[in-house]
């Protein structure tokens, strides 16, 4: 295949936004779309090589996987070893405990499945997982387990249908991506069935699905449009953009346009300049190294330096990538230096060393002996969640029927807690003494009737179903709890809460509301375990939640009992993050069970009209 400098330049357009986004450089909020560009490039280049070998009758799976091993394994193995050693030196026990499993998952190219099951890409604790970025390698290598065989079989037995079959596969994957992004955003982001279309878009281009553009003017227009589409995605998307879904079409089609039309155009000449090409050459190693440097840099406090910290992160990433490219990647790509037999032997030996090291580290259970007892206690706060969270909370892929909602506690007095994920630990804490609680909680779905949450498809229907079910129950008390901050700026949220309260009162229910939890905005167990201050500014939190606090002060009917967690956690100046040496939060915003019990100690004794503004109870 003829070398194209512009493709290496396009790689730089893929990797730099990813690095800058992760390094918190302002303006690159959509930099994560660089991964989508990589997928398209990979599908295009590898399909070009595969199709050429298959059509020439020299295709060999062994040769194909030899190329993949030369390309992927050497730099990856060195990176994994460095991450393990760095983790021993830097990571808290809770994160080191998970690291061996993710190393093994990366070696087996299933880390995308592991991270899908654990958390979302944009969740707070994702920034503390040093191998999170290997999810994309998992997707890519899973694709290349099956795709070469499919391409070979089509060429052998149905050559006329090769293009239509690949096109149908791409369309099916795209439809799955669009349909599943709203109800199952994490699965759609991480798993191959909703990402394969991006690789297949490059494959279709390589197989000639798009006619050549012969007009120089048309090529200029298409290449400019492609570059524009990518730049719009990089600079206009945010972590709140529903992704991949329809939004992924922008970087994918932009990449296809550039691969198809860039040579000889103004954009092609820009991409072929020395600096973009140089960055493109080290792009694989740069992608590998930048994220662990970001994660470990955060633990070491580099991001507290502001722009200087971001610059250090980027500089270290480029330096590590350059060394990796010249000293690791390049030697193993040359067959005269590393033969096939030696390559396979070294790959097996490297994998064995990493597996044994991971197993030994796993046996240490996070190696807590490295830290003092208070540090371990704070770190363990992230595990202090409701023991019924997994069974009773509705989340992605867990759609519990309303009439089968969990009933917590064994008291005679019954109540229903209706809310989002902020209600889970509260429900467990409230199920004490004579009080039995039916827990109805659904992630990212506040109990606001008629409110259409764009990030939780089906929320409106869920709430309507819950409202109808509650109205038909003899249970008289309903508790509302949610993460108000997430929705307070969304149109219709507070009006939806008003409708919910009115509906419950018409149904003869006694309504109690848990107000907003003060939001630190950072992972609290990590912050405390790292020696951070056990408090945040009350004024800063109140400014961030002004709309919510205003609604509570002005709109909540006087006959409704309201518990403001801030009355239990704050004084006039500060809000506590810890009590008695224990974290009150298990992440950046959810109360631990300890915190939930602390806040709700007097909840059932609250009379109506109890909205307090004193804040004297810290």
Secondary structure, 3 states (H helix, E strand, C coil): CCCCHHHHHHHHHHHHHHHHHHCCCCCCCCHHHHHHHHHHHHHHHHHHHHHHHHHCCCCCHHHHHHHHHHHHHHHHHHHHHHHHHHHHHHCCHHHHHHHHHHHHHHHCCCHHHHHHHHCCCCCHHHHHCCCHHHHHHHHHHHHHHHHHHHHHHHHHHCHHHHHHHHHHHHHHHHHHHHHHHHHCHHHHHHCHHHCHHHHHHHHHHHCCCCCCCCCHHHHHHHHHHHHHHHHHHHHHCCCCCCCCHHHHHHHHHHHHHHHHHCCCCHHHHHHCCHHHHHHHHCHHHHHHHHHHHHHHHHHCCHHHHCHHHHHHHHHHHHHHHHHHHHHHHHHHHCCCCCCHHHHHHHHHHHHHHHHHHHHHHHHCCCCHHHCCHHHHHHHHHHHCCCCCHHHHCEECCECCCHHHCEEECCCCEEEEEEECHHHHHHHHHHCCCCEEEEEEEECCCCCCCCCCCCCCCCHHHHHHHHHHHHHCCCCCEEEEECCHHHHCCCCCHHHHHHHHHHHHHHCCCEEEEECCCCCCCCCHHHHHHCCCCCEEEHHHHHHHCHHHHHHHHHHCCCCCEEECHHHHHECCCEEECEECCEECECCCCCECHHHHHHHCCCHHHCCCCCCCCCCCCC
